[in-house]
Structure formats: C-alpha cells, structure tokens
Amino acid sequence: EVISSHIWKSIGDYEIKAKSRDMNYLESEWSNDYYISIIENNPPIKPDIDGAINGKPGIAYEYTFVTTDPEWDNVYYYIDWGDGDIVEWDGPYGSNEEVKLSHYWNSKKTYTIRVKAKDIYGAESDWTELSISIPRTRIISRFIDLFPIVQRIFEFLT
C-alpha cells in the first residue's frame, strides 16, 4: 500500500528514500538512498507516410510509416485509414524504424490516411495526412458530374 506519493514539477536529479509501516503502525528503518532523474520528454516528430496516392478497390497497397523521437524512445502509431478502419497504437517500434502496413479500400472515392505517433511515455506527435484516390470509371464520373443527386445515392449504396 502506498502511503505517500510525489510529483516532481521540475527537471533534475533527486535522491529519495522510503520506509514502511504495517497495519499495527510498526515502522521499518529508512531504506538506502535511491537516485532518480526527471528529464524532459518531447513528442515524436510528425510521422512520414509513403505509399500509393491512386489505386483500385479491393487491391491492398503497402504504406511505410516512420518517425523519430527526440530522445530515441520507442514509439507507437495510431493510423486512421479513412474508411472507418483504425489501427490503435501499433508497436512499439524503434525510433526511426520504418513500419510497413498494407490496406485496401472497397469503395471508389478519395480517402485520407491519418497517422500520429506517441512515445513510450505518452507524448504524442501532430497528425500527418495522405490522400489516396480510388477513382470511379470515366463514364460513371461524367454521369455523376451531370447529376449530383446520383452521387449522393451512389455514396449511400457503397
């Protein structure tokens, strides 16, 4: 059971020691000294995404994700594929390690892949985005351009 806890509010080196008390209020001797360092933790750099920006429905495409953590901590990736499929905090991976993941889209439209990284201490990067176009055929595109209501119906059906 923890009797006391402490939150350090500044970066630095600290010396701590502890003692315990049992349910009969008998106390132990003080422990040996322990030394801890509180360091600044910066978030990983905004990740890079490399992969196809055009594709066809039902075909898997490989994407490479990479980020660097300023303190070289291991990182996790949160990936939103833009179609409702999400990879929640995949990892851990080494800082600057390339991660390759594949994904496919079933419907013809433009999707936005979003990714962010966090280090093992929970500091999160900003989002990075990449759009991939899964185009319609030319005939369907022209028809939809002429009749916008058809696009709404088509999106509802797909």
N, C-alpha and C positions, 0 to 999 in steps of 0.2 A: 504494500500500500504506500503510495506517495504521500508524504506529509507536506512537502513543500516543493514548489517548482519556481523557476525563474526564467524570464525572457530578457535576453540581452538586447539592449537598444542601440549598441554601437559596436563597430568592428574592432576587434582586438584580441589579445591573448588573456586568458583568465585562468586562475588557479582556484580549484574548488575542492572541498572535502565534505564528507557526509557522516552522519551517524543515524542509527535507527532506534526505534522504541517499540517494544512489543505491547500486547494488549493489557499487560499488567503494569505498564508505564516504566518498565526497566529499560535503561538506555545502554547502548553499546559504546565502545570507545570511538573516537574520531577515526575515520578512515585515513589511508595515505592520501597525499595530495594528488589530484588529477589536474591535468592541464588541457584546456580546450582552446581552439582558435575559432573565432567568429569571423567569417570572411564575407565579402560582398559577392552576391550571386547575380550575375547578369543573365538575361534570357538568351536563348539561341538566336542566331541571325535568321532573318526571314528565309524560309527554305526555297530552294530552286526546284522547279518541275521541268522535266524534259520528256517529251513524247509527242505522239501524233496530234495534229490540230484538225485533221479531217479523217473521216472514217466511214464505215458502213455498219448498219445494225447487225448485231449478233456476232461480230468479229472481235476477239479480245486484242487489246492494244497494251503494250508494256510502257510503263512510265517510271522514270527514275526520280527519286526524291533525295535531296541532300541538304544538310545544314551544318554549320559549325557552331559549337558552343564556345563562348569566350574563355571559359575555364576548362574546356575539353571534357566536360561531363557527358555521360551517356544521354541519349535523347530518345523521345517517343514522338510518333507522328499521328496526328488526327487528320483524316482525309475524308472529305465530303466529295463524292463523285458527281454530285449534281443531279442525280436521278433518284434520290431517296436512300441510296446505299451509302453507309458511312462506316469507315474503319476507325474505331475509337482507341486511340493511344497505343498503336502498334509499336513494339520494341521491347526492350531497349536496344539501341544501336549505338555504335561508337560515333563520337563527334567526327564529322566529315566523311562518314561511311555512306556510300551510295546504296540506296534501298530500291529494289526493283519490284514493282507490283503491277499486275495486269487487271484490266477491267474491260467489260463490254457494255454497250447500251443497246436496248431493244427497239427504241423508237427513233424515228428520224426527226431531229431538231438540234439546236445548239445547246450544249451543256457547259457548265462552268465547274471545273475541278478546283476545289479549295483545300489548302493544306496549311497547317501550322505545326510547330514543334514545341515541345517542352522538355526541360532537362529533368534529371532525377530529383531535383529539389522543388519542382513545380513551377519554375519561371517559364512563361510562355512567350513565344515569338508572335509577330504580327502574321496575318494571313497572306498567302500567295495564291494567285488565281491564274488559271489557264483555261481557255475556251476550246472546246472540240466541237466541230460541226459534223453532224451525221445528216447529210442533206437528203432532201426528197428528190425524186426524179424530176427532170425538167418539165414534163407535161403537168404533173401534179402541182409543181411550184407556180407555173403560169396560171393554172386554173384557180389556185388559192389567191394569187395576186388579184385576179379579176373579181373574185367573190370572197371577201374576207370572212363572211359568216361560215363558209366551208372550213376555214382554218380552225375556228372555234370548235366546230363539230368534230373535225379530224383530231384535234388535241384531246377532246373529251373521250374519243374512242380509243386512243392509243395510250 
